Amino acid sequence: MKESLSIGSLLNEGRPLKSVEFFPPKDDAAGERMLKAAAEIKRLEPDFVSITYGAGGSTRGTSLKYARLLQEEFGFRVMPHLTCVGHSKVELGEIIDEFYEAGFRNIMALRGDPPKGETNFRPHPDGLSYANELVIHIKELHDDISIGVAGYPEIHPEAPSPADDINNLVRKVKAGATFITTQLFFDNNAYFKFVDDCRNAGIMIPVIPGILPVLSLAQVRRFCDMCQAKLPEGLENSLKAAGDDASLAQNAGIDWAHEQVRNLLGNGAPGFHLYILNRARAIRQLTERLVDEGLIASSA
Ligand SMILES: Cc1cc2nc3c(=O)[nH]c(=O)nc-3n(C[C@H](O)[C@H](O)[C@H](O)COP(=O)(O)OP(=O)(O)OC[C@H]3O[C@@H](n4cnc5c(N)ncnc54)[C@H](O)[C@@H]3O)c2cc1C
């Protein structure tokens, strides 16, 4: 068992971090594809990788299995996600201990979404209601874990107002969060305004922008609908121009993500977190371009 260094200490180094997000595969075939992508991504040396946690605790075993594989077979610094959905406080404590014993020193602490088919989040009767309570729980059990929390440049869909949402973030930071990773967004102005709002509210921890290199117009519309992210006209037009050509659409998505990352790093973002949907292509192309532009160091 190898202890993974904390992302908090990496962020203190002050260089831009690159990270990617995996999700637990549904079956062995998808698992093989994910591990193939992981092997390719390894060559690009991301500073850390994260692995999401499925609804209702449904991926408890799979998340841990793949988090271990990513750490032990590929040597990644892994940040497993954890949500409050469907777990009692005691069960959450057991999972946090499992992560710790496996050597993870970074956890993304989330409330989670309601399970499929349900519209309102209902906490487990003996569970936790909000992410800030999970942050407190992790800190009580293992004070040396670096904790990421979610931030919403375009406001969490359930938040009554932007100010309420920022107040919630303040609660998560006061509870002990080390850094914030944002929900995906396609308009960098939303990120810069969000960081200003955080700073004005006294939130001084790093805010890592979450970027999705989109694959198609249908996909981006679905995501925008789900996360209430604005779809900029320029991105929509280039995806429309790609028509039914999947490869052209993917290139348009990578071009947009590249412009976003270039602008973010040029304006002081502490790195970028890519929602790669278990594929290696986008991060490979982005990394190559950013290295060529001197925005990040070569991993070779
Ligand atoms: C980077 C990132 C990673 C994610 N990874 C996963 C994952 O792995 N698995 C998964 O299922 N989902 C994941 N999600 C989605 C996330 O679980 C949902 O967005 C969820 O609806 C909110 O989670 P949260 O941790 O932000 O909740 P919270 O911070 O608890 O906030 C939830 C809502 O409650 C409000 N609120 C919080 N505290 C209070 C309070 N005390 N009183 C009143 N209102 C309050 C907030 O303003 C917000 O509207 C991720 C999201 C992001 C941005």
The ligand as an SDF file (V2000), in Angstrom:
LIG
                    3D

 53 58  0  0  0  0  0  0  0  0999 V2000
  -16.6530   18.3820   -9.3920 C   0  0  0  0  0  0  0  0  0  0  0  0
  -17.9200   17.6010   -9.1940 C   0  0  0  0  0  0  0  0  0  0  0  0
  -17.8590   16.2250   -8.9640 C   0  0  0  0  0  0  0  0  0  0  0  0
  -19.0340   15.4870   -8.7620 C   0  0  0  0  0  0  0  0  0  0  0  0
  -18.9410   14.1330   -8.5430 N   0  0  0  0  0  0  0  0  0  0  0  0
  -20.0690   13.4120   -8.2980 C   0  0  0  0  0  0  0  0  0  0  0  0
  -20.0000   12.0010   -8.0110 C   0  0  0  0  0  0  0  0  0  0  0  0
  -18.9280   11.4120   -7.9750 O   0  0  0  0  0  0  0  0  0  0  0  0
  -21.1570   11.3470   -7.7680 N   0  0  0  0  0  0  0  0  0  0  0  0
  -22.3770   11.9690   -7.7900 C   0  0  0  0  0  0  0  0  0  0  0  0
  -23.3940   11.3130   -7.5450 O   0  0  0  0  0  0  0  0  0  0  0  0
  -22.4780   13.2990   -8.0530 N   0  0  0  0  0  0  0  0  0  0  0  0
  -21.3520   14.0310   -8.3080 C   0  0  0  0  0  0  0  0  0  0  0  0
  -21.4460   15.3860   -8.5580 N   0  0  0  0  0  0  0  0  0  0  0  0
  -22.7750   16.0140   -8.5990 C   0  0  0  0  0  0  0  0  0  0  0  0
  -23.2370   16.4810   -7.1900 C   0  0  0  0  0  0  0  0  0  0  0  0
  -23.3940   15.3500   -6.3510 O   0  0  0  0  0  0  0  0  0  0  0  0
  -24.5600   17.2260   -7.3360 C   0  0  0  0  0  0  0  0  0  0  0  0
  -24.3480   18.4400   -7.9930 O   0  0  0  0  0  0  0  0  0  0  0  0
  -25.3690   17.3930   -6.0660 C   0  0  0  0  0  0  0  0  0  0  0  0
  -26.6710   17.8130   -6.4360 O   0  0  0  0  0  0  0  0  0  0  0  0
  -24.8270   18.4190   -5.0750 C   0  0  0  0  0  0  0  0  0  0  0  0
  -23.7050   17.9820   -4.4470 O   0  0  0  0  0  0  0  0  0  0  0  0
  -22.8380   18.9990   -3.5400 P   0  0  0  0  0  0  0  0  0  0  0  0
  -21.7760   18.2120   -2.9320 O   0  0  0  0  0  0  0  0  0  0  0  0
  -22.4940   20.2060   -4.2950 O   0  0  0  0  0  0  0  0  0  0  0  0
  -23.9650   19.3630   -2.4260 O   0  0  0  0  0  0  0  0  0  0  0  0
  -24.0630   20.4720   -1.3230 P   0  0  0  0  0  0  0  0  0  0  0  0
  -22.8640   21.3080   -1.2430 O   0  0  0  0  0  0  0  0  0  0  0  0
  -24.5230   19.7900   -0.0830 O   0  0  0  0  0  0  0  0  0  0  0  0
  -25.2430   21.3990   -1.8860 O   0  0  0  0  0  0  0  0  0  0  0  0
  -26.4570   20.8430   -2.3590 C   0  0  0  0  0  0  0  0  0  0  0  0
  -27.5290   21.8980   -2.4300 C   0  0  0  0  0  0  0  0  0  0  0  0
  -27.9930   22.1910   -1.1130 O   0  0  0  0  0  0  0  0  0  0  0  0
  -27.8130   23.5650   -0.7920 C   0  0  0  0  0  0  0  0  0  0  0  0
  -27.3860   23.5710    0.6160 N   0  0  0  0  0  0  0  0  0  0  0  0
  -26.2390   23.0810    1.1090 C   0  0  0  0  0  0  0  0  0  0  0  0
  -26.2130   23.2270    2.4670 N   0  0  0  0  0  0  0  0  0  0  0  0
  -27.3870   23.7500    2.8180 C   0  0  0  0  0  0  0  0  0  0  0  0
  -27.9980   24.0980    4.0590 C   0  0  0  0  0  0  0  0  0  0  0  0
  -27.3640   23.8970    5.2090 N   0  0  0  0  0  0  0  0  0  0  0  0
  -29.2420   24.6180    4.0260 N   0  0  0  0  0  0  0  0  0  0  0  0
  -29.9040   24.7950    2.8730 C   0  0  0  0  0  0  0  0  0  0  0  0
  -29.3730   24.4920    1.6630 N   0  0  0  0  0  0  0  0  0  0  0  0
  -28.1440   23.9770    1.6400 C   0  0  0  0  0  0  0  0  0  0  0  0
  -26.7460   24.0600   -1.7660 C   0  0  0  0  0  0  0  0  0  0  0  0
  -26.7990   25.4580   -2.0180 O   0  0  0  0  0  0  0  0  0  0  0  0
  -27.0670   23.2540   -2.9940 C   0  0  0  0  0  0  0  0  0  0  0  0
  -28.1260   23.8140   -3.7120 O   0  0  0  0  0  0  0  0  0  0  0  0
  -20.2950   16.1430   -8.7890 C   0  0  0  0  0  0  0  0  0  0  0  0
  -20.3530   17.5270   -9.0330 C   0  0  0  0  0  0  0  0  0  0  0  0
  -19.1870   18.2520   -9.2260 C   0  0  0  0  0  0  0  0  0  0  0  0
  -19.2700   19.7360   -9.4840 C   0  0  0  0  0  0  0  0  0  0  0  0
  1  2  1  0
  2  3  1  0
  2 52  2  0
  3  4  2  0
  4  5  1  0
  4 50  1  0
  5  6  2  0
  6  7  1  0
  6 13  1  0
  7  8  2  0
  7  9  1  0
  9 10  1  0
 10 11  2  0
 10 12  1  0
 12 13  2  0
 13 14  1  0
 14 15  1  0
 14 50  1  0
 15 16  1  0
 16 17  1  0
 16 18  1  0
 18 19  1  0
 18 20  1  0
 20 21  1  0
 20 22  1  0
 22 23  1  0
 23 24  1  0
 24 25  2  0
 24 26  1  0
 24 27  1  0
 27 28  1  0
 28 29  2  0
 28 30  1  0
 28 31  1  0
 31 32  1  0
 32 33  1  0
 33 34  1  0
 33 48  1  0
 34 35  1  0
 35 36  1  0
 35 46  1  0
 36 37  1  0
 36 45  1  0
 37 38  2  0
 38 39  1  0
 39 40  1  0
 39 45  2  0
 40 41  1  0
 40 42  2  0
 42 43  1  0
 43 44  2  0
 44 45  1  0
 46 47  1  0
 46 48  1  0
 48 49  1  0
 50 51  2  0
 51 52  1  0
 52 53  1  0
M  END
$$$$
